[in-house]
Amino acid sequence: MAAANKPDYPGRLLQATAIAKPFQESIEAEVRKRKEANLSVPKLVGILAKPNPPSIAYAEWTRKACTAVGINFEIWKTWDDADEASNVEQAADQEKSDSLQNFGLEADVEDLILAANRDESVDGVMIYYPIFGGRQDTYLQQIVDPRKDVEGLNFYYCWNLYHNVRWIKPSHLGNAPGTTSESELLNDPKVAEKGQAPEGYAKSILPCTPLAVVKALESVGVYDLKLPYGNRLYGKTVTVINRSEVVGRPLAALLANDGARVFSVDIDSIVEFDKRAEQGSPRNTGLAKSERVRKAHEENTKASLRSSHVVRASKHSDVESCVRESDVVVGGVPSASYKVPTSWIKEGAVCINFSSEKNFESDVRSRASAYLPIIGKITVAMLQRNLLRLVEYKGIAQGQK
């Protein structure tokens, strides 16, 4: 009998540990196989720009998770541990100051990134963001070598995500958009049926937290495996309450690329992401199209280079209407006061929270069929999985299996 203060809700309480476990076991087995074959053990470097306690704690947690599966992990810091207390105090003062830029710190982080790029023993690089926010962080993301970018934040991977490029040739890493034709592979019936990379290709890198949400949805059967690969969310409606460039927007694109109708909610707007049914004509901007634009549109359409989803203003102007229609609700608002009312949740919906704060009321499982309150362990497993894929890239590029 359930305790009086703990109602026996019908919805399942999902555990990130259980969802991450098969990925961790697969990663551990792959690392062990490399050791037995006398191949190098994958090495990941985490770069800490500031001695902020949450970032330090996350870095240590990443270290433990990597140690558990046999991955070598090093933390590179911009400060001297011998004077850490003073550095923590200075970092707190910097956070409170009106200065939006610290060019000395940016240069230090850049030096560490470039050193990791050059170090042949390093297979993967991650940076603990946010550091500055805005364009400075974007700049730092772009100087990470895409062959070592475990977070999938380099523009090369972002372009692949938004254009549904799922397989790449390692030799094409970092090429300019439109210069390769990997997009066309999704239209190959053999590839579409199995969802496996053709010979000489490998899966593209995806950002870790959005990918973790996808894997969580797969684990509870939201993805319909009877449908063709790349369309297994057909008929599903999803609300994502967050449109950050790191998580919310790429997540909405990933889900739309798999066939879902996605309401993307931000602080001041609601837009819809839908899979593109057909390439159609160039978007109407109110101007007569030049012949060059029309020709470019036709050529890009033939090469499958246009975005695989469309984004438009939503017919809904409030979050409640979106949530009530949704089979899946994803919360990502970094505020303890923000809660999605349980009364809005569609009966039987799946709810996932990736924010550090709980975005759902405590009784969410009275209506939701499943609820995942934290996702961190799945995110780290995806980070490690990306690292092994980068190692795979290196092997393919060198003519190895």
C-alpha positions, 0 to 999 in steps of 0.5 A, spaced: 500 500 500 502 506 498 504 511 503 499 517 505 504 522 502 506 518 496 500 517 491 500 511 487 500 514 480 499 510 474 504 513 470 511 510 470 517 514 473 522 513 468 530 512 470 535 515 466 540 510 469 536 504 466 535 508 459 543 509 459 545 502 461 545 499 455 549 504 452 554 504 457 554 497 457 556 497 449 561 503 450 564 499 455 565 493 451 567 497 445 573 500 449 574 493 452 575 490 445 580 496 443 584 494 449 584 487 447 586 489 440 592 493 443 588 499 440 589 506 443 583 507 449 579 513 447 581 520 450 576 525 452 578 532 454 574 537 458 575 544 458 573 548 464 574 556 463 571 558 470 572 555 477 564 555 478 562 550 483 557 547 478 561 546 472 567 543 477 562 538 479 559 536 472 566 535 470 568 531 476 561 527 474 563 526 467 570 524 469 567 518 474 562 516 468 568 515 463 572 512 468 566 507 469 567 505 462 574 505 461 575 512 457 581 516 459 578 523 461 582 529 463 580 536 465 584 542 463 583 548 467 585 555 465 587 557 473 592 554 478 589 549 483 594 552 488 590 558 488 583 555 487 580 559 493 582 566 490 580 564 483 573 562 485 572 569 489 575 572 483 570 568 478 564 570 482 566 578 482 567 577 474 560 574 474 557 580 478 560 585 474 557 589 468 563 587 463 560 582 458 567 580 455 573 578 458 578 578 453 584 575 457 579 569 459 577 568 452 584 567 449 586 562 455 580 558 453 582 559 445 589 556 447 587 550 450 582 548 445 587 549 440 592 545 444 587 539 444 586 540 437 593 539 435 594 533 441 594 527 437 592 523 443 586 527 444 580 524 441 574 528 443 574 535 446 568 538 450 567 545 453 563 547 459 558 552 457 556 557 458 562 561 459 560 568 456 554 567 452 552 570 445 557 570 440 563 569 444 561 562 446 559 561 439 566 563 436 569 558 441 564 552 439 567 553 432 574 553 433 573 546 436 576 541 430 570 537 428 574 531 428 574 532 436 567 535 437 563 530 441 558 535 443 556 536 436 556 544 436 561 545 430 557 549 424 558 543 420 554 538 425 549 543 426 548 544 418 547 536 418 542 536 423 538 541 420 538 538 413 537 531 416 544 529 413 545 522 417 551 519 414 557 522 412 564 520 409 570 522 415 574 525 409 568 530 408 569 533 415 568 540 415 567 541 408 562 547 406 555 546 406 553 544 399 559 541 397 557 534 398 551 529 397 550 525 403 543 528 404 541 524 398 543 517 402 536 518 406 532 517 399 536 510 398 531 505 399 536 500 402 539 505 407 532 508 409 529 501 411 535 499 415 537 506 418 545 503 417 550 507 414 553 505 408 560 502 407 565 508 408 560 512 411 559 513 419 553 516 423 553 524 423 555 527 430 548 530 434 548 534 440 548 530 446 542 533 450 537 533 444 540 526 442 538 523 450 531 526 449 530 522 443 533 516 446 529 516 452 523 517 447 525 511 443 526 507 450 518 508 452 516 506 445 514 513 442 518 512 436 514 507 432 518 501 429 513 499 424 514 505 420 520 507 415 526 509 418 526 517 418 519 517 419 517 514 426 514 519 429 509 520 424 502 522 427 505 525 433 505 532 436 510 534 441 511 541 445 518 543 447 518 548 452 525 551 450 528 554 444 535 555 445 541 554 440 544 548 444 538 544 446 531 546 444 531 548 437 536 542 435 531 538 439 525 540 435 529 539 428 530 532 430 523 530 432 520 534 426 526 530 421 523 524 424 516 526 422 513 529 428 509 536 429 513 540 434 511 546 437 517 550 439 515 554 445 520 560 447 519 566 452 516 571 446 513 566 441 511 559 439 513 556 432 511 550 429 516 545 426 514 540 421 517 535 416 517 538 409 512 534 405 515 536 398 521 541 396 516 546 393 517 553 390 522 558 393 519 562 399 515 568 398 518 574 401 514 579 397 519 580 392 520 577 384 525 572 384 531 573 380 533 567 375 539 566 379 535 564 385 530 560 382 536 556 379 539 555 385 533 553 388 532 547 383 539 545 384 539 545 391 532 541 391 535 536 386 541 535 391 537 534 397 540 540 400 534 544 403 532 543 410 528 537 411 523 541 415 519 547 415 518 552 421 512 557 421 508 561 426 504 557 430 496 558 430 497 557 437 498 563 441 499 560 448 503 554 451 496 551 454 493 550 447 500 546 445 500 542 451 493 539 451 494 537 443 501 534 445 503 526 445 510 528 448 511 534 452 519 536 454 520 541 459 527 545 459 526 552 462 531 554 467 527 556 473 524 553 479 518 557 479 516 555 472 511 549 472 507 546 467 500 544 470 498 537 470 491 539 468 494 541 461 497 534 460 494 530 455 491 523 458 497 518 456 502 523 454 510 522 455 513 528 459 521 529 459 524 534 463 531 536 461 532 543 465 536 543 472 529 545 475 523 541 475 518 544 470 512 539 471 508 539 477 509 533 482 502 529 480 504 529 473 504 522 473 496 522 474 495 524 467 502 522 464 503 515 462 511 516 463 515 521 466 523 522 466 525 528 471 532 528 469 536 526 463 544 527 465 546 520 465 543 519 458 546 525 456 553 523 458 552 516 455 551 520 448 557 524 449 561 518 450 558 515 444 559 521 440 567 520 442 567 513 440 564 515 433 569 520 432 574 514 433 571 510 428 571 516 423 579 516 424 579 509 423 575 509 417 579 515 414 585 511 415 582 505 411 581 501 418 574 498 420 
